[in-house]
Amino acid sequence: MNYVSTRNNEVKVSSAFAIAHGISVEGGLYVPETIPALSYQEFLTLGELDYKGKAEYILKKYLTDFTDNEISRCVNGAYTASFDNEIPAPIAQLGENVNILELWHGPTCAFKDLALQLLPYLLTTSTKKVADGKKTVILVATSGDTGKAALEGFKNVENTEIIVFYPSEGVSPMQKLQMDSQKGNNVHVCAIKGNFDDAQSGVKKIFTDTEIKKYLAQNGMEFSSANSINWGRLVPQIIYYISAYCDMLAKGDDLENGFNIVVPTGNFGNILAAYYAKEMGVPVNKLICASNANRVLTDFINTGIYDRNRDFYTTMSPSMDILISSNLERMLYILADGDDKYVSQLQNSLAKDGKFTVNDKVLNKMQNLFYGACCDDNGTLKTIKKTFEEYGYLCDTHTAVAVNAYEQYLASTGDNRPVLIASTASPYKFAKSVLSALSNNIPDSEFETVDVLSCLTNTSVPKPLAELKNATARFKDIYDKNDMYKAVCKCLKID
Ligand SMILES: *Cc1c(COP(=O)(O)O)cnc(C)c1O
C-alpha cells in the first residue's frame, strides 16, 4: 500500500517513509491510496481475537512494508502491560442503545495513549527502514494531554530523545505534575513563559530551521514529530473503532441499520479514524462531530465555510480548544475525490485569509457523512450532572460535550439507532470542573478535589493519577519563549 500527499498525489511513499517523516515536503499530509475493506465474515473472525490480535490484523492491511514479525513486536510492546484494563478500550453502557467507548485506561488517562503507546514502536521500526541510523529527537508542544502521553510512550525508547514544551501557566495542576515528574532516561520537559501558541510556533520554528537541522545532523541526530498529523498516530485509532464494532456485535446490539458514532473533536484525528473504520466496512450511519464553544467545525459542517477568524475561548475541555483542525485536510482530500490542486487551494486560502469555502459537491458529501453540534461550558456541566444522576455514570468534560451533541442530534432527527460515544479522558484528569458540576464545595488542593469526587460518586481514582500524590517534580526549568532553541541544545547536551 502506498501513501500519497494531500497536496501532490504524485508523491507516493511507503508507510515507513510516511511515519518517519510525518509530513510531506510541500506541506501535505500522507493518506493511504486506497482504504482496505473487510467482509462481515472477517469482522466475525476478528471478534474472536483479543485487542492485540485485532491490532495486528488491521495494521497489516495498512503497513504492508512491515514484516509480520515487526508488526507483532510493535503491538506486543504497546498493548501488553500499560493499560489498567484487560481490554484497552472497553464499552460502558448508558441505557439500552447508548454505548460509551472508554479510551482512557492507559498510563496518562486520556485517549491519546491508544496511539502514543504504539507510535514509538512504529517510528523506530520505520526509521530503521528509511533513515540512516541517526538518533531521533521528538519535539512536542503541548497544552497538556499530548505531552504526557508522548513522554510515556517514548520514555526509554532506544536511540530517541524526547523534549516537551508546555506553557507554564497554561496546563492543569494535574497535567503539570504528570509531566514534571516524568521518569525515563531520554525525556526532557521544559516549561516556557508564554501560552500554547508560543510553544507551538517555537517548535515549528526550530523544526523548519535549516541551520539547526544541519547542526543536529552534524551531531548524528534528526527531528521527528509525534503530532496527530503523523499517519503513525492515526492508524492505531482505527483499531479501537473496529474493536468496538466487534464488541457491539458480540453483545447482540441490533446493528441491522447500522449505528452512529459521536466524537468530541479538536484536531479531527479521532473522528477521521472513525471515518476510516466506516470505509473499511463498519456499518456507521452518521459521524457526529462534537465541539465546545470553539465551534469552527460545527459551523463548517453546517455551512461549508471554514473560518478561523473568530474569538478563541479557553474552555473546561481544553484539548478541544482549537481553531485549526489539521486532520480536516485529509477529509477534504477524500471528499474532493483526491483533487490535490483543490486541497492545496483551500489550505493556501486558510493560511492566507484564515478561511475557505468548499464547493457544493464537497459540502453535500460532507453533510451526508457528518452531523455537527456544539455546546459551551454551561451545557458541559449540565450534561455531567444529568448523566451522573440518570445513569450513575461519571464522564469528563470532553466526553460530556459529546453526550450533549448526541442529545441534540437525537432531538433534531429522532434517529435512535444504537450509538457509540467516544469517551476521551478520565473525569479525574479534570477533577475540579467535573466536581463543580455536582457540588458547590470545591477544595483548593487538586488531590483533595480528587478524593472528594471519588467519595461523592463512589468511583475510583485511576492508579496513575492517584500515584501522583507522592510524586516529586524532576523538571523545574522555566525558559523564556525566545530561548527554546537553547533549551533543546541543553537537553541534547550539544550546547
Ligand atoms: C486530543 C483530545 C481530544 C481531541 O481529539 P482530536 O483527535 O484532536 O480531534 C478530545 N478529548 C481529549 C481528552 C483529548 O485529549
The ligand as an ORCA input file, in Angstrom:
! r2SCAN-3c Opt
* xyz 0 1
  C      -6.861     15.342     21.970
  C      -8.169     15.210     22.690
  C      -9.405     15.402     22.018
  C      -9.479     15.813     20.555
  O      -9.108     14.788     19.696
  P      -8.729     15.103     18.161
  O      -8.232     13.823     17.616
  O      -7.677     16.171     18.221
  O      -9.972     15.579     17.484
  C     -10.572     15.209     22.734
  N     -10.550     14.879     24.045
  C      -9.389     14.712     24.727
  C      -9.447     14.383     26.181
  C      -8.169     14.861     24.087
  O      -7.023     14.700     24.778
*
